[in-house]
Amino acid sequence: MNAISIKRKTAVGMMLIGIFMAVGLAGCQTFGQGDMGRVVPEANRVAIPSPGQTSSGAFETNAMTIDYQCRRVGDQLKIWGTSKIRFDSINELVFHLYFLDARGEVISIKNFFSFVDFTDFDARNPKVRLFHRDQTIPAGAVALAIGYNGMTGKSPDGTFEIPFMYTPFDK
């Protein structure tokens, strides 16, 4: 194989990697947007509190148990929570906040990364603060639901990561 052929193959390979990365990043930005208009089962809905009120709750999934609180201040929803995570390490965790109308239909989705410093992540810590965000409540929203997706750290032999996720559409 000559040098021109190798350079051409390298350039094509780099271009394909760039395309795959661009598509992957675009997918992260729009994760869940296909869920607009879907109905969240009543058991998975959380009423947005009245102005000045705080509500709290917990829910359990295969990957974690999340304890959360939310407070409404004007048109802002302040939501924060902690969790017991069932993995030894996590590389990525993105939360999805689904705003719902009176029928339970998704009218807006806000995605945000957890602010855990994963370099100091310790699964032995029984509670890890995962999120604290302020979101503008969209017009018509009366309830919310929480979802997430993430990626565990590499296996002990360094060969693979395990994706995990939860959506509020399951009963």
Residue, then its C-alpha position, 0 to 999 in steps of 0.5 A: m500500500n502506498a503513502i497516498s492510499i494510507k493518507r486517503k484511508t486515514a482521512v476517510g476514517m477521521m471524517l467518519i469518526g467526526i460524523f458519528m460524533a456529531v450525530g451522537l452529540a446531536g442525539c444527546q441534545t435531543f434525548g427524549q424530544g420524541d416523548m413530547g405529547r406522550v402521556v405519563p402514567e398517573a402513578n409516575r406524576v408529581a404535582i407541581p406545588s402551589p407558589g411558596q409550597t414545597s413537596s417531597g417524595a421518593f421513587e425507586t428504579n433498578a439503578m437508584t433510589i431518588d429522594y427529591q424535593c421541589r419548591r415553586v417560587g413564582d414561575q420557577l421550580k427549584i428541584w433538588g435530590t439525593s440518591k442511593i446509587r447501585f453502581d460502583s462507579i458512574n461516568e455520566l448521568v443526565f436527568h430529564l425533567y418532564f413537564l406535564d399538562a392536566r392530562g399528563e401529556v409531556i409539554s416540555i422536557k428539560n435535560f441537565f447533567s448531574f453535578v456529582d464530581f465523579t472523580d470523587f464518586d464513592a458508591r459506599n457513601p449512602k447518599v450522593r447529592l445528584f442535582h439541584r436545579d431551577q427551571t422555568i415552569p412552562a405555561g400549562a404545566v401542572a405536574l412533572a416526572i423525572g427520568y435519567n440515563g447514564m453510563t457506568g464506569k468501565s468494568p474492573d478489566g477496563t473493557f466495557e461500560i454499562p448504560f442505564m436509564y429510566t423513563p416515567f412512561d412505564k407503569 
